[in-house]
Amino acid sequence: MPQMRLDELLAELQVRLTAVLATRDRVHALLEA
């Protein structure tokens, strides 16, 4: 049970990290424009 919860948390973290990186890339693109 704790292992499944850990997997869920890691999956959520990965989703959030992907969103953060995408936002960072957009900000860099705007600053370079």
Protein Blocks (a to p, Z undefined) as FASTA:
>chain_A
ZZmmmmmmmmmmmmmmmmmmmmmmmmmmmmmZZ
